[in-house]
Amino acid sequence: MRLATPRDTARGMFFNGVLDVVRNLGGETVAQRCRSATGESKHLDFFNYPVTTFLRLCLAAVDEVGSQLGGCAETLRLIGEQSAKDFLSSTAGKTLLLLAGHDVKRILKQVPSAYATAVSYGTRTMRCAHYEKSGHFVIHHDFLPQAHHEGILRGVLLTAGVRNPRVKGYTTGQLNSEYEFFWD
């Protein structure tokens, strides 16, 4: 969080997604306790909010419902999956899916531009093996934990309709990571 600046923002839909996850697991009272960590009474889906506030919300979610999900990493993966589902069900996400024609690799190749729509920081590159059901995703200058991005990629793959998606991330620097993913 100390590396983020006020210019580093994320869309409100992701805040709302975290609160939906918490609400489904712990109820409205627990979701409201988490929301209080943001200092906001509500989040508008396409407004930008500081990423540091999003990180505080994620930490509050881990504290409140993490034990139900098996700990911090599993909670962040579930939040990441929810983020992917929320984005892909938005107008921007539906447009992406329409333009990709529900072709998994075309969808995956749009992931870097989807991130650019969703957050104001970082760079991302995607490479999909031409004849294989696999890919490689590289992230530079991103504040969210590796498990969160693993969840996002899994959520994208599930939304694309693949079977048995598997994602493994590796930290390559303080704000950098890489991901290998496969499906059947």
N, C-alpha and C positions, 0 to 999 in steps of 0.2 A: 504494500500500500504506500510505503514511503517513496516509491519511485514514480507513482502516478502524479499527473498534474491535473489542474481543473479542466483542461482540454480533453482529457481521456474519459470518454463517456460511453454509456450503453443505453439501449432503448428501454423504455418502461415495460414493454411486453415481457422482458426477461425477469424483471422484478415481480410482475404479476404471476409469472410461471412458477417462480420459487414459492410464492405465497400459496398458489394452488396445490403444489406438492405438499407443503406443510399442512394446509387446511385438510387435504385428503387423509393425511396420516394422524394429525393431532387435533383437528377441529379449529373452529373460528377463533377461540381464545388464544390458542398457541400461535396461529397465523398473525393475530394482532400484536402479540408480544414480539414476533419477528419483525413485523412492519415498523414497530417503534425503533428498531435499530437503524432505520433509514432516516428518521426525522421527518418523514412525509406522511400525510394522511391518505394519499392515493398516488398511483403512478399511471400516467396516460401512456398507452402503448407506444406511440411513435414520438414521444418526447424523449429528449436525452437527459440522462442523469449521471452523476459522477460514478465512475467505475469503482472508486473506493467505497461508495455507499452500497453498491451491489456486492462487493466482497464482504462488507459487514453483514449484509442480509444473509449471504450464504453461510457465514460463520454462525449466525444466530440460528439458522435452519439446522445446521449440523448439531449445535448444542441442544436444540429442542427435539429433533426427531432422528438424529443420527444413530442412536442406539437401536432403533427399530429397523434400520436398514443395514446394519452391520458395520457402522463406523463412518468416518469422514469421507473416504474415497468413494464408497458406494453411494453416499448421499449426494456428493458432487456429480457422480455419473448420472444419477437419476435426474438431478436438476439440469444437467447438460442435455439429456434426452428430451426433457420437457422444453428446453430452449429451442431445440431443433424443430420439434413438433409445432410449437407456437409460431416460429418464424415461417415455417412452410405452410401453415394454415392462414397466414396473413395475405393481404393482397400482393405484396412483393413476392412472397414465397409461392403463391399460386401461379403467378406469372412465370417465375423461374421453372416450376414444374411443367407448365404448359409449353414453354419454349423448348424445354429439354425433351418433350414428347415422352415422358416417363421412361426414357433410356437411362439406366443407372449411371453409366459413365458420363453421359452429358450432364446429368444432375450433379455428380461429384465435381466435374470441372467448373461448375458454377459456385461451388462452396466458397472460394476466396472472395468473389464479388458479393456474395450474400453476407459474409462477415463484414465487408467494407460498408454495407448498408446498415448493419446492426450495431457496429461499434466504431469509434473515431480513431482508434489507435492500431498499430501493428500492421504487419504484412503477412500474407499467407500464399503458399503455392501448393498446387495439387498435381500429382502425377498418377495416372492410372495405367496399369499394364495393359497393353493393347489386346492381347488374347487371353488374359488371365482375369480371374475375379479377385482382383487385389488392387491396392493403391498405396501411395505414400503422400503424406501431408506434412508440410513444414510451416511452422509458425515462428515469427520473430516479433519481439517486443509486445508480448501479451501478458496481462496481469493475472489471468485466471489459471487455476491449477490444472495440471495435466489431466486429472480424472474428469474434470468438467468437459474438456475438449474430447476425451474418449467418449463421453456420453453424447455429446453433440454429433460426432461422427456416427455412432451407433444409431442415434435417432434419425439421421439423414438416410442411412442405409435401410432402416426399418420402413421409413416412409416411402422409400423407393421400391419397396416390395421384395427385397432380397431375403434369402433364407440363411439363418445361422450366421449373422454378422459377428466378426471378431475384430477387436481394436486393441492395439497395444501402443502406449505412448512412452516416450523417452525424453527426459529433460536433457537439453544440450547446452544450456546456458541459463543465466539468471531469469531471463524472460523469454527464453527460446525453448522450443520442443519440436519433436518429430513423432509421427504416428504411422504405423503400418496397419493396414486393415485388409481383411479377407472376407469372402462370403461363399456360400455354396450355390 
